[in-house]
Amino acid sequence: MSTRYVLKDYEGRSVPDAKAVIGGLKHRLDEEFLSGFTSLKVVSSVTTGLNHVDLRYLEQRKIRLVSLTDVRDQIMNVSSTAEMALALILALGRRVVQSSRNVVDAGGWDRMSFFVPGLRGKTLGIVGYGRVGSQVEVMAGALGVKILAFDPDAFVPASIRRRSLPELLEDSDIITLHADYRGSMIFGLNELRHCKKGAMLINTARGELVDEDAIAQAIGSQMLSGYAADVATGENSELWELEEDPLVSLARSGYNVILTPHLGGCTTEAFEATQKALAHYLVKTDFPGIKPS
């Protein structure tokens, strides 16, 4: 079988003549792994974010990188991450996890402890109005929330109120992050100071976009009333000590914190669509040094 575009051996067994490697979030595409492929011309990641890829090493070896950003038009209707964001907004706002634990873990049936403000009429601030952010706007709009958006690069329709980031943070009851990670954090202590007291923050983009320690402190001090994340800064690091993570500790202590293991793209439809889009792109694109099989 040709290894021109498909490689399934991620157990440390090198295939030196492979011309391309396809990987996802669970694969750390770095020098340690990729150096075993002496003929490598293309690395393809079935992701939009690339913080699990050693970009400097690829540049040094002049290896072409392909990701979902190269097939953006073909996956515009993939809505799994937006669905996850909406699920976290609802779960955080209605204290779904905490109330479930009250029943399952504590043997309670204490509905009076979980009275909360409803979502209708609240203001949702969307940071990053690309494919996912714009999908969240449509889905959340059906709940009757008011929408604000911040994105210095993307087109934002005139029907959506566009704000600077400080303005959005000051006016939003719920903030959801859908920005690309470009090597720097965008949500730290300074941004938290701009937030409306008691706001909720949802992150389905990348853990590195936020200062997780500052967020943990904001939850503990009730500056934020909740944090839900489908991502974590340490998720691609072997050094990540999950047991010592401050957000994990807060969640276990009963604070309104929800953490899920990067499930945004984990639907059968999303997997099929992204795999097909990338495979089609790889087959149709002329990469130097790779001849069709």
C-alpha positions in Angstrom: 0.0 0.0 0.0 1.3 3.5 -0.9 2.3 5.7 2.0 2.1 8.8 -0.2 -0.5 10.5 1.9 -1.6 8.2 4.6 0.4 7.1 7.7 -1.2 5.3 10.6 1.9 4.3 12.6 2.1 6.6 15.7 3.7 4.0 17.9 7.2 5.2 17.3 7.8 2.9 14.4 9.3 5.1 11.7 8.5 4.7 8.0 11.5 6.5 6.5 10.2 6.6 2.9 6.9 8.2 3.9 6.3 11.4 1.9 3.5 12.7 4.0 2.2 12.4 7.6 -1.4 13.1 8.6 -2.1 13.7 12.3 -4.6 15.3 14.7 -4.7 16.8 18.2 -3.5 13.6 19.9 -0.3 13.6 17.9 2.6 15.9 18.8 4.0 16.6 15.4 7.5 17.8 16.5 11.1 17.1 15.8 11.2 14.0 18.0 8.6 12.3 16.0 9.1 13.7 12.5 12.9 13.3 12.4 12.4 9.6 11.7 10.8 10.4 8.3 13.8 11.2 6.2 11.8 11.7 2.9 9.0 13.8 4.4 7.6 16.6 2.2 4.2 17.3 3.7 2.7 17.3 7.2 -1.1 17.5 7.4 -3.0 18.3 10.5 -6.7 17.6 10.7 -7.1 20.8 12.9 -7.4 24.5 12.6 -5.2 25.3 15.5 -1.5 24.3 15.2 -0.1 24.5 18.7 0.7 20.8 18.6 2.9 21.3 15.5 6.5 22.3 15.6 6.3 25.0 12.9 10.0 26.0 13.3 11.1 22.5 12.6 9.0 22.2 9.5 10.4 25.5 8.3 13.9 24.3 8.9 13.3 21.2 6.8 11.2 23.0 4.2 8.3 20.7 4.9 4.9 21.9 3.7 2.2 22.2 6.3 -1.4 21.6 5.4 -4.3 22.1 7.8 -8.1 22.8 7.9 -7.4 26.4 7.1 -6.4 25.2 3.6 -9.9 23.7 3.1 -11.9 26.4 4.9 -14.5 26.7 2.2 -15.1 23.0 2.1 -15.9 22.7 5.8 -17.9 25.9 6.3 -21.0 23.8 7.2 -19.2 21.7 9.8 -20.9 22.9 13.0 -19.6 20.5 15.7 -17.5 23.1 17.6 -20.3 25.7 17.6 -22.6 23.0 18.9 -20.2 22.3 21.7 -19.9 26.0 22.6 -23.7 26.3 22.8 -23.8 23.2 25.0 -21.3 24.7 27.4 -23.1 28.1 27.4 -26.4 26.3 28.4 -24.7 23.9 30.9 -22.8 26.7 32.6 -25.7 29.1 32.7 -28.2 26.6 34.1 -25.6 24.9 36.4 -26.3 21.5 34.8 -23.1 19.8 36.0 -23.4 21.1 39.6 -27.1 20.2 39.9 -26.4 16.7 38.5 -23.7 16.2 41.0 -26.1 17.3 43.7 -28.3 14.4 42.7 -25.8 11.7 41.8 -23.0 12.4 44.3 -24.8 14.0 47.3 -28.1 12.2 47.0 -29.9 15.5 46.9 -32.9 16.8 45.0 -32.4 20.5 45.9 -33.8 22.5 43.0 -34.0 25.7 45.1 -30.2 25.9 45.3 -30.0 26.2 41.5 -32.2 29.2 40.7 -30.3 31.2 38.1 -31.0 34.1 35.7 -32.3 32.8 32.3 -30.4 33.5 29.0 -33.1 35.3 27.1 -32.3 39.0 27.0 -28.7 38.6 28.1 -25.7 39.8 26.1 -23.4 37.3 24.4 -20.0 38.5 23.3 -18.4 36.5 20.5 -14.6 36.9 20.3 -13.6 35.7 16.8 -16.3 35.9 14.1 -15.0 33.3 11.7 -16.6 30.0 10.8 -17.3 28.9 14.3 -18.1 32.3 15.8 -20.6 33.1 13.1 -22.3 29.7 13.6 -22.6 30.3 17.4 -24.2 33.7 16.6 -26.9 32.0 14.6 -27.5 29.2 17.2 -27.4 31.5 20.2 -29.6 34.0 18.5 -32.5 31.5 18.7 -32.2 31.7 22.5 -33.1 35.4 22.4 -29.7 36.7 23.5 -28.3 40.0 22.3 -25.1 39.5 20.2 -21.9 41.5 20.2 -18.8 40.6 18.2 -15.1 41.4 18.2 -12.9 40.4 15.3 -10.3 42.8 13.8 -10.0 40.7 10.6 -13.2 38.9 9.8 -16.3 40.4 8.1 -19.1 41.0 10.6 -22.6 41.7 9.1 -24.1 45.1 9.7 -26.9 43.3 11.7 -24.4 42.3 14.4 -23.1 45.0 16.8 -19.3 45.1 16.4 -17.3 46.3 19.4 -13.7 46.7 20.5 -12.6 43.9 22.9 -12.8 46.1 26.0 -16.3 47.3 25.0 -17.4 43.8 24.4 -16.1 42.6 27.7 -17.7 45.4 29.6 -21.2 44.8 28.1 -21.3 41.0 27.9 -23.0 38.6 30.4 -21.5 35.7 28.5 -18.2 35.7 26.5 -17.3 32.9 24.1 -13.9 32.6 22.5 -13.5 31.5 18.9 -10.3 33.3 17.9 -7.3 31.7 16.2 -4.3 31.1 18.4 -1.4 33.1 16.8 1.3 32.6 19.4 0.0 35.0 22.1 -2.6 35.1 24.8 -5.6 37.4 24.2 -7.4 37.0 27.5 -5.5 37.7 30.7 -5.7 39.7 33.9 -6.2 43.0 32.0 -9.1 41.6 30.0 -10.7 40.2 33.2 -10.6 43.6 34.7 -12.8 44.8 31.8 -15.4 42.1 32.3 -18.8 42.7 33.8 -18.8 41.2 37.3 -20.3 37.8 37.3 -19.8 37.2 33.6 -19.4 33.7 32.3 -16.5 32.7 30.0 -16.5 29.9 27.5 -13.4 28.7 25.6 -13.7 26.1 22.8 -10.8 27.6 20.8 -7.4 27.0 22.4 -6.2 26.9 26.0 -3.2 29.1 25.2 -5.6 32.0 24.4 -6.3 32.6 28.1 -4.4 33.0 31.4 -5.8 30.0 33.1 -4.3 30.9 36.5 -5.9 34.4 36.3 -9.2 32.8 35.3 -9.0 30.4 38.3 -8.4 33.4 40.6 -11.4 35.2 39.0 -13.6 32.2 39.6 -12.5 32.0 43.2 -13.1 35.7 43.8 -16.5 35.5 42.0 -15.2 38.1 39.5 -16.4 35.5 37.0 -19.5 33.4 37.8 -18.4 30.5 35.6 -15.8 29.1 33.2 -16.3 26.3 30.7 -13.5 25.1 28.5 -13.2 22.3 25.9 -9.5 23.1 25.7 -6.5 23.5 28.1 -3.1 25.0 27.8 -1.4 21.8 28.9 -3.4 19.3 26.8 -0.6 18.7 24.3 2.2 18.5 26.9 3.4 15.3 28.5 4.4 17.5 31.5 0.8 18.6 32.2 -0.2 17.5 35.8 -3.9 17.3 35.6 -4.3 16.6 39.3 -2.6 19.9 40.1 -4.4 22.1 37.6 -6.2 24.9 39.5 -9.3 24.8 37.3 -9.6 21.1 37.8 -9.4 21.7 41.6 -12.1 24.4 41.4 -14.4 22.1 39.4 -13.9 19.3 42.0 -14.7 21.8 44.8 -18.1 22.6 43.4 -17.4 25.9 41.6 -19.2 26.6 38.3 -16.4 25.2 36.2 -16.8 22.7 33.3 -13.9 21.1 31.6 -14.2 18.7 28.7 -11.4 16.9 26.7 -11.5 18.8 23.4 -14.7 17.3 22.1 -15.4 20.2 19.7 -14.7 18.2 16.5 -15.8 14.8 17.9 -18.9 14.1 15.9 -19.1 11.5 13.1 -20.2 14.2 10.6 -17.3 16.5 11.4 -14.7 13.8 11.3 -15.9 12.5 7.9 -16.2 16.0 6.4 -12.7 17.2 7.6 -11.0 13.9 6.6 -12.6 14.0 3.1 -11.8 17.7 2.6 -8.1 17.2 3.5 -7.7 14.0 1.5 -9.2 15.7 -1.6 -6.8 18.7 -1.1 -3.8 16.4 -0.7 -4.6 14.3 -3.8 -5.4 17.3 -6.0 -2.5 19.5 -5.0 0.9 19.3 -6.7 3.5 19.0 -4.0 7.2 19.2 -5.1 8.9 15.9 -4.6 5.8 13.8 -4.5 4.6 12.0 -7.5 1.1 10.5 -7.7 0.9 6.8 -6.9 
